[in-house]
């Protein structure tokens, strides 16, 4: 596809050249809606004019060879510290497994990287999360991450519909992404909830999880598995409730006092309904597939980041201003869901969150 945006040069690099870094999985290509593409970091970067792909990094020489043939980076590296010392990078994309991401992010900041796009989750422990938040905020670096639905036009359209007031007050958010795992899938669920909750203050959460394997090390809780979320409830100010269910379909349901908006099929279409006069049943107003000629996927997050980096007066736009706040709050909520489950699914606030918790997120032989 032809490159679409002309901007000042931004030196970029990708660390981790697997499914998200370079090679989108066949299953996603076969079934995902068009709004999910381009999905891999390298595909997205190569679509942005004047973004220089300075370097790629992976332990696998075979992956480096494949990427070099397809994407023609200036340099290839097996070690990210070596890469950061020998190149000047403005934007780093991180698509490794979780356990090493904290080290990579801190090394990037230490070497002057101004923006990062990191796959989810950012890290495995609350201690790491606290440290990363302080590091990012002190550096002023722009941070986006792999929960990218908030950047898609279809979800932005649904948000505009909610904010218009035509459907009344948003009362409940329901995310139906199937019976899926906390670290593998539900960073997406929580980030979508925070996107639509907007200015409302997060209050509390409770959850029930299954397949949770844990132990204690030096008095701190270690979750070895990546547990499945049976159900979770998040409560916000103004009476807003959000629910994560086991329902299939990849649907988002936004229930309001005067109607309902559904983004179905993982962004494929929007359906809206409203109450008409005294009729207690919702009437369907519009149902349509959402199509746009604009590339979205990971591109939609990266182009906003690149635009921020190139803002003429040095000011930071919406991504830089608030995205990192949502990312860190979303991660704390994931830990809080575990805290709730470990206390008989009790309602928990952030004041109840105990430092030192670690979620390794192991599934089979792999970590999230």
N, C-alpha and C positions, 0 to 999 in steps of 0.2 A: 504493500500500500504506500502511496505517496506521502512523504513527510508533510506535516500540516502547519507547523508553527515556526516562525523565524524569530530567533532571539539571539542575544549575546552568547558567546561560547561558555559552556559549563562543562568542566571536566568530570566525567563520571566513571564509576567502577562498580563491578558486581562481584560479590563474595559469596560463593556457593552456586554451583552450576547444574543443579539437579532440576527437578520438576518445576519449581517456581522461579529459579534463577534463569533457566535457559530453555527447558524443554517441557512445554505444557503437556499434561497427560492425555492419552488418546480418549479416555472416558470423558474428560471435560470437553475436549474438542467435539466429541460426538453428540453430547447431550446438553451442554450449557447454553443458555440464551446468548444472543449476539452481544448483549451489553457486557459480557464478561471478557471480551477480547479487545486488544491483546492482553494476555494474562501474565506471561513470563516477563521478568524484569528486563531482559535483554531485548525482547520484541518491542516492548514499550519505549525503551530508551532510543532505539534505532529509528523510531517514528518521529522523534522530536528534532527538528532541524537545528543545527549548530550545537547539539550536545555531542561532545567528543567522548567516545568510549576509550578512555585512556588505558584501562587495565581490567582484567578478569582474574579471579583467583579461585582455585580449588585444589584439593589434595590429589585428585585424580588427573593424571596426565592424559588419559584417554578423553575425558570430558574437555579438558583444555584444548586438545587437538581438534575435537569436533566443533567447539565454539569458535576457535580461531578460523576455521574454514568457512563457517557460516556468517559470523558477525565481524570478523576482521578487527579485533581490538589491537591497540598499539602494542601492548605488552601482556604477557601471561605470567602468573605467579602461583607457586604452591603454598606460600605462607603470607597471610594478610599483613603481618607486621613488616615483613620485607617489602611488600607492595606499597604500604603507606609511607615507609621511609624513603623509597626511591621515586615516588610519583607525587604530583600535586593534585589532590582530589577535592572537588567542591561537593559532589553528591555521591554518596555511597549507598548501594543497595545490598542488603544482607539477606540471603536466602539459605542460610545454613540450618542445621538442627539447633534446637533451643539452648542446650547446655553451654555452648561457646559464645552465644550472642552478646552476653554482658561484656566479655573480654573484647570482642570485636568493636562494640559500640564505644567503649571507653578509649580504646586505641585510636579509633577514628577521630574522636573529639580531641584527644591529645595531639593528633597530627594535623589539626586545623580543618577537618572536614566540616562544612557549613550546614549540610543537610543529609538526613538519613531516611531511607525507606526500608523498614525492617519487617520481615515476616513475623507472624504471631505464633505464640506469645513472645514477649520480649525476653523473658527470663524465667527461671524456675523457683526463685525464692523471694519472700517479702523483703529480706535484707538487700538483695540485689536490686529490687524494684525501688526501694528508698534511695539507694546510692545512684541509680540511673536517673531518677527524677531530679535529684540535686545536680548531677553532672550536666544534664540537658538544659536545665533552666539557667544554670550559671554560665554555660557557654553561649546561650542564645541560639543554639542550633535548631533548625527546622526538623520536625519529626513527623513522619507518617508511617503507617504500618499496614499489614496485610488484610485487615478488616476494611475492605475498600468499597462496600456497598454505599456508604454515605456519599461517595463521589459520583455515583451513577445518576444519570439524568432522570431515570424513572423514580428513584427514591427521592431525589430533589423535588420532582414534580409533586409527589405525594406529600412532602413536607410543606410545599407552598399551598396545597389544597387545605391542609390542616391549619396552617397559619392564617389563611384567608378569613377564618371565622364562619364560613358558609356551612360548616358541618357542626358548629357548636364547640363546646369544650372537649378536648381530648381527655377521655376517661380511662381507657385501657389499651395497652399494646400487647398483642399476642404474637409470639414468634414460634413457628412450627417448622423446625428444621430436622424432624425425625428424632429417633432415640439415639443421640450422638454424644460424643465425649467432650468433657469439660475444656481441655486445652486444645484439642484438635478442631472442634467446631464452634464452641460457644463464645470465644472472643468475638465472632461475627454477631451472634445473638445479642450480646451485651452492648456492643458498639452501636448496633442499629437502635436498640432501646434508648441509649443515651442520645443518639442523634435526634430522635423524635421527642424525647423528653425535653431537650433544649435547655432553657433557663431554669427548669424546675430542679429543686435541690433533692439529691438522693437521700433517703431517710433510712431504709432498712431492707433486709432480704432474708428469705428462708428457702431451704432447698432439701430435696431428698435425692441422694445419689446411690448408684449401685456399682458393683465391681470395684470398690474402693479398697485397695491394699495399702496398709500403712504400718509404720513402726516409729519408735521414738529414738532419737539420737541426741545425746547430751541434753535431754529434757525438751528438745524441739520436735515437733511433729513433721514427719516425712511421709508424703503420699507417694508411693512408688508407681502406682498405676495411673492411667488417665481415666478417671471414673466417668461413668455414664450419668447424665442428668435425667432423672425420671420426671422431675418438675421443679420449678423455681419461681418464686415471686419476688419482684423488686417493687418497693414503694417509694414514691416521690411526693414532694409538696403539691399542694392544690388537689389532693385526692387521686393523683394518677397512679395506677397500678400497671405493672408489666408482668407478663406470664411467659415462661418458657415451657413448652409442652413437648410431648413425644409424638405429636401428630406429624404425619408425613406431608409432603407437598412443597416444601420450601416457600411457604406463604407467610406474609406479614399482614396482620389484621389490626387496623386502627379504628377503635370504637369511640364514637363521639356522642355528645348529648343530642345531636340532631341528625346523625347519620353514621355511615361506616365507609371506610376506604380499605380496599384489599389490594396489595401488591402480590400477585400470585406467580407461581412458576419461577421463583428466584429472579424476578425482575422482567419476566416476559410480558406482563400486561397489568393494567390497573382496572379495577371495578369499583364504582362508588354507588352508594345508596343513601337515600334521605327519607325522613318521615314526611308525609304529605298530610297537612291539616290534622284531623283527628284519627287518621288511620294508624293503628298501633303496630302495623307491619311495615317494614322498610320497603320502599319502592326502588327498583333499579333505575338508575339514571343513565349510566354510560358504562360500557365495557369495551375495551379496545386493547389491541396489542401495542406495546410501546416500541416504536422503531425510530432510529435516528441514524444519520449518516456519520455522526461523530464517533471516532474510536473512543472506547471507554476502558473497562478493565483496569489494569495497573496503570495504563497511560493516564487515566483521569486523575489519579493521585499525583503522579510524577509531573504532569504538566502544570498543576497548581503549585507544586513545590518549586519547579524551575522558574515559573512566573514570579514567585516570591523572591527567589535569588536574584532575579533580574529587575526588580522594582527600582526605578530610577532614583527615588529619594531614600532608598534604604528601608522604607517602612515594610512591615510584614502584614500580609493579608490574612484572610480567615484561617488558612491552614496553619500558619505559623502562630497565630494568636491563640487558638483554642484547641487544635488537634491534640497536642501533647497532654493537655489537661484531661481530655476524654480518654486518651490511651491509658494514662496512669490510674485514673478512677476506675476504668473498666477492668484493669488487672486486679485492683484491690477487691472489686466486687466478685471476681472469680475466686479469689482466696476466701472471701467472706461466705460464699456458698458452701465451701468445704467446712468452714467454721460452724455454720448452721447445722449441716448434716451431722457433724461429730457431736453436736449437743442436742440430739433427738429432734432435728429439724426445727429448732427454736428460732424465733425471730431475732435477728442480730443486726446491730448497727456497727458503724466503723469503729466506735469506741471499744467494741468487743473483739476487734481483730488483734490477734496475738502475733507479735513479731517472731521471726525465726521459722515460720512455716515454709516448707519446701514441697513443691509438686514436681516430681520427676517426669510424670506424664508418659510412662513406659507402656507401649502397646506392642505385644509380640517382642521382637528384638530391637525395636526402634523407639526413640523418644520423640515426643511432639516437636 
